[in-house]
Amino acid sequence: MSIALDLLLILSFVISTLLNMLSPLKFTFDLSMTFIISGILAILFYFLLYYKQKKTLKIVLILYILLMIISFSVLKAGFSVTINTIIKAYNAHSQFGFSSLSIPFGNQPAFACNYFLMVAFVPFIFLSVETTQKAKHFILPFLISLVYIGIPLLFNIEAPRHLLFFYLASLISLWMSMKVRKQNQIGAKPFPLIVFALDR
């Protein structure tokens, strides 16, 4: 399979999962940086795995852990903003009230929320890339993606139907690409890959 197709499948799966989580919650500020940097990280991880740069991946992992430790206060503020947004969306769709958290938002809620979402999304991005690149661990990223898109559904907040179709198409395409790669690894003739492109 070509690198371009691999990247298309990875990016569509990552972005569709993010969209299905974030769009129904109606954040009051721009989350475009979350999508842009998530896409860049997916491409970076893909090429590190493609060229088997294990040492570089270990360094990236260490930097990621250090970044979480150093920026704990920003992550805490971002967590507060994100959870409070979920609670507000829930209160708007439910007859039962639910009090917001008492954790302060901080001075830059938009930055903190974007930062928290990107940091929290990194393990899922890496697992999605590894699924396509190495043809394994499909179940884990699938289950994690269900958790992400299930947050709005848990509170009876429906995502736009075309986004759910986009997620489903990306999921099927990712699964089929994994099957093709496994068959290529054992020298079998791969079956045709159908890539769905569903949008508005």
C-alpha positions as CSV (number, residue, x, y, z in Angstrom):
1,M,0.0,0.0,0.0
2,S,1.2,3.5,-0.8
3,I,2.3,6.0,1.9
4,A,-0.3,8.5,0.7
5,L,-3.1,6.0,1.2
6,D,-1.8,5.0,4.6
7,L,-1.7,8.7,5.7
8,L,-5.2,9.3,4.2
9,L,-6.7,6.5,6.3
10,I,-4.9,7.5,9.4
11,L,-5.8,11.2,9.2
12,S,-9.4,10.4,8.3
13,F,-9.8,8.1,11.3
14,V,-8.1,10.5,13.7
15,I,-10.0,13.6,12.5
16,S,-13.3,11.8,12.3
17,T,-13.0,10.6,15.9
18,L,-12.1,14.1,17.1
19,L,-15.0,15.6,15.1
20,N,-17.5,13.2,16.5
21,M,-16.4,13.9,20.0
22,L,-16.1,17.7,19.8
23,S,-18.7,18.9,17.4
24,P,-21.8,18.0,19.5
25,L,-20.4,19.7,22.6
26,K,-20.4,23.2,21.0
27,F,-17.2,24.6,22.4
28,T,-17.3,28.4,22.5
29,F,-13.8,28.8,21.1
30,D,-11.7,27.7,18.1
31,L,-10.4,24.1,18.3
32,S,-8.7,24.1,14.8
33,M,-5.2,23.9,16.3
34,T,-6.2,20.6,17.9
35,F,-7.0,19.2,14.5
36,I,-3.9,20.7,12.8
37,I,-1.4,19.5,15.4
38,S,-3.1,16.1,15.7
39,G,-2.7,15.6,12.0
40,I,1.0,16.7,12.1
41,L,1.7,14.3,15.0
42,A,0.0,11.4,13.0
43,I,2.3,12.1,10.0
44,L,5.4,12.4,12.3
45,F,4.6,9.1,14.1
46,Y,3.9,7.4,10.7
47,F,7.3,8.3,9.3
48,L,9.2,7.4,12.5
49,L,7.6,4.0,12.4
50,Y,8.0,3.6,8.6
51,Y,11.8,4.3,8.9
52,K,12.0,2.2,12.1
53,Q,13.4,5.1,14.2
54,K,13.0,3.3,17.6
55,K,15.5,5.6,19.4
56,T,13.8,8.7,18.1
57,L,10.4,7.3,19.2
58,K,11.8,6.7,22.7
59,I,13.1,10.2,22.9
60,V,9.7,11.5,21.8
61,L,8.0,9.4,24.5
62,I,10.4,10.8,27.2
63,L,9.7,14.4,26.0
64,Y,6.0,13.7,26.0
65,I,6.1,12.5,29.6
66,L,8.3,15.5,30.7
67,L,6.0,17.8,28.9
68,M,3.0,16.5,30.9
69,I,4.9,16.9,34.1
70,I,6.2,20.4,33.4
71,S,2.8,21.7,32.1
72,F,0.6,20.0,34.7
73,S,-1.1,23.3,35.6
74,V,-2.1,24.0,32.0
75,L,-3.3,20.4,31.6
76,K,-5.3,20.8,34.8
77,A,-6.9,24.0,33.5
78,G,-7.6,22.3,30.1
79,F,-9.2,19.4,31.8
80,S,-11.4,21.7,33.8
81,V,-12.5,23.6,30.6
82,T,-13.2,20.4,28.7
83,I,-15.2,18.7,31.5
84,N,-17.2,21.8,32.2
85,T,-18.0,22.1,28.5
86,I,-19.3,18.5,28.6
87,I,-21.3,19.2,31.7
88,K,-22.9,22.3,30.2
89,A,-23.8,20.4,27.1
90,Y,-25.3,17.7,29.3
91,N,-27.3,20.2,31.3
92,A,-28.7,21.6,28.0
93,H,-29.9,18.2,26.9
94,S,-31.1,16.8,30.2
95,Q,-33.8,17.6,32.8
96,F,-31.4,16.7,35.6
97,G,-28.9,19.4,36.7
98,F,-25.2,18.6,37.1
99,S,-22.9,21.1,38.9
100,S,-19.7,22.3,37.2
101,L,-16.3,21.6,38.6
102,S,-14.7,24.1,41.0
103,I,-11.3,23.9,39.3
104,P,-10.4,27.4,38.0
105,F,-10.3,27.9,34.2
106,G,-7.1,29.9,34.2
107,N,-6.3,33.0,32.1
108,Q,-6.3,31.2,28.7
109,P,-9.1,28.6,28.5
110,A,-9.0,28.2,24.7
111,F,-5.3,27.5,24.8
112,A,-5.6,25.2,27.8
113,C,-8.4,23.2,26.3
114,N,-6.6,22.8,22.9
115,Y,-3.5,21.8,24.8
116,F,-5.2,19.3,27.0
117,L,-7.1,17.7,24.1
118,M,-3.9,17.3,22.0
119,V,-1.9,15.8,24.9
120,A,-4.7,13.4,25.8
121,F,-5.1,12.4,22.1
122,V,-1.4,11.5,21.5
123,P,-1.7,7.8,22.7
124,F,-4.7,7.3,20.5
125,I,-2.9,8.9,17.5
126,F,0.1,6.7,18.0
127,L,-2.0,3.5,18.3
128,S,-3.9,4.4,15.1
129,V,-0.7,5.0,13.2
130,E,0.8,1.7,14.5
131,T,-2.3,-0.2,13.5
132,T,-1.9,0.9,9.9
133,Q,1.9,0.7,9.8
134,K,2.4,-2.6,11.6
135,A,-1.0,-4.3,11.0
136,K,-1.7,-5.0,14.7
137,H,-3.5,-3.6,17.8
138,F,-6.7,-2.7,15.8
139,I,-9.0,-3.5,18.7
140,L,-7.4,-1.1,21.1
141,P,-7.6,2.1,19.0
142,F,-11.1,1.1,18.0
143,L,-12.2,0.8,21.6
144,I,-10.5,4.1,22.5
145,S,-12.2,5.8,19.6
146,L,-15.6,4.5,20.9
147,V,-14.8,6.1,24.3
148,Y,-14.1,9.5,22.5
149,I,-17.2,9.5,20.4
150,G,-19.2,8.0,23.2
151,I,-18.8,11.0,25.5
152,P,-21.5,13.0,23.7
153,L,-23.7,10.0,23.2
154,L,-23.4,9.2,26.9
155,F,-25.2,12.5,27.6
156,N,-27.8,12.0,24.8
157,I,-26.1,14.6,22.6
158,E,-26.2,13.4,19.0
159,A,-23.4,14.1,16.6
160,P,-24.3,15.1,13.0
161,R,-25.2,12.0,11.0
162,H,-22.7,12.7,8.2
163,L,-19.9,12.8,10.8
164,L,-20.9,9.4,12.2
165,F,-20.9,8.0,8.6
166,F,-17.4,9.6,8.1
167,Y,-16.2,7.8,11.3
168,L,-17.7,4.5,10.2
169,A,-16.2,4.7,6.7
170,S,-12.7,5.6,8.2
171,L,-13.0,2.7,10.7
172,I,-13.9,0.2,7.9
173,S,-11.1,1.5,5.7
174,L,-8.6,1.3,8.5
175,W,-9.6,-2.3,9.3
176,M,-9.4,-3.3,5.6
177,S,-5.9,-1.7,5.2
178,M,-4.7,-3.7,8.2
179,K,-6.0,-6.9,6.6
180,V,-4.3,-6.0,3.3
181,R,-1.0,-5.3,5.0
182,K,-1.2,-8.6,7.0
183,Q,-1.8,-10.5,3.7
184,N,1.1,-8.8,2.1
185,Q,3.4,-9.7,4.9
186,I,2.6,-13.4,4.5
187,G,2.9,-13.2,0.7
188,A,-0.8,-13.7,-0.1
189,K,-2.6,-11.8,-2.8
190,P,-4.4,-8.8,-1.2
191,F,-8.1,-8.4,-1.8
192,P,-9.3,-5.0,-3.2
193,L,-9.4,-2.1,-0.7
194,I,-12.5,0.0,-0.8
195,V,-12.0,3.5,0.7
196,F,-15.3,5.3,1.5
197,A,-15.3,9.1,1.3
198,L,-18.5,10.3,2.9
199,D,-19.0,13.9,3.8
200,R,-21.7,16.5,3.7
